[in-house]
């Protein structure tokens, strides 16, 4: 039992802890005490990733109040304790098999979260994030991505402002046999719906048919050509963000069992494939 877990004032009786796998930028433990099971996440503010833990805790509380996330039980600088949910962590295959369900889930999330969040508004705009990452890395070999990122941004269409999760890796979806849960709110903030939709599709490797089902379920009708082109562009931007995120993480973070350069290489392969597909369908980017 790590001393920093034992010292937390939120336990009932003697806590017992086991390290959980996963967590690309946080240390995660399952702790069981006389009151039940809990999840402890250790992670400081990450200015290089625009992550503010107080904002994360607010978002997680709002998501619980809206019925999407487990209860937040305790927070302090560098730590958050939430209720443990007995559920299966979804994989790429699970996400790809459920595009309609995820589409309606995200429509409800985007519709209901704004009434729950509080405090100063945080804007998550992936094209700004990508530019900021490129400036932080400051590597000549990455310079062409500035122009590609700008062209992807220019392909976007006007959409209403929503409150998004903005980190929809398959592992952030849990299923307890009855309902879906959504966890990890480090990047939650205001933006448009396409980054969440594109993140789901690109991170899980959805086919064109699967992503079409996702969009139709979200919108309640089939998307028009402009929306589809913007979505396809956002998929490339989402993979660019994940690729650059890995490189920036390698500069600042060191989590047990996480190989950031390998994660970057994996995402670069997917990014190039996505970019080639976009250009074959919509024309070559500058």
Phi, psi and omega in degrees: 000113178300140182300324184290335174281314181300330184280349180294140187274012189258004186271152172249112185078201184272117181281152175233134189235146172221137181289136178260145177287170178087186183085092183287339182220011181222156175261126189236134179228147167261126181238130178244129175229192183293342180270348180134206183251147185219162174244129177250125178242122176259129178186127181274176172298140178238084180303328180294338175252007182063031182260125177238119188290330176295320177293322177300315180296318177300315181295320179294320177296317179297319180294324176293316180300327180275355176090021182253337191226159175296160181292141171274121187257334182196141172222149173204165180308120176088001182211143173221134179245127178234164176294143177276132179252125176283102188201160176272137174280127182287150177252177174306316183296321179296316180296316182294332181279351186229046183297323181294318181294318180290323178300314179289326177298313181291327176298318179291320178301311182293328182284324190261337184293322184305328181286348185257333185282159183216175177081187181295140181286135176248127180263125172252107177240109190300331181289325172294316179302315180298317178297319181295318176298317179297321178293320178298317183287320173051053180245128182305324182295341180265353186305322180300339181289339175301311182291321179296316179300318179296321179292322177295322177295320181293340180279355182284159180240155180297132180218156178296154176283130177231168173259114186251163176280313171072019175206057190270063167290148179307323183292350177272358171260130174241146177230124185263015182097346181228318187221163175269145170237151177235126185239170174068097187247030182301324187252008183298141180175183184279141179185212172242167189293338190293330180292319176296314181296315180292324178297317176303309185293313184288320181292329179267352180071040180297146172284171178299322180292319179294318179291329176296320177294321177301311183293319180295321178293321180293313186279333188087005178196167179293142180288152174279176187295323180293318178295318181295319178295318178298319177298314179299320177295321180292330175298318177296316180298322180295320178288326174297317179298317181294320178297312180290324176306316181297318180293318178294321178299321180298334178285331192239339190240156176210092180257139181303126176082001181255121179254094185295319178299321178294319178298321177297316181296319178299317181286332176294320177300313180293323179298314181296321178296317180295319179296317178299318180295316179302313184291330177290333182265328190237000180102156185291138177277157179302000000 
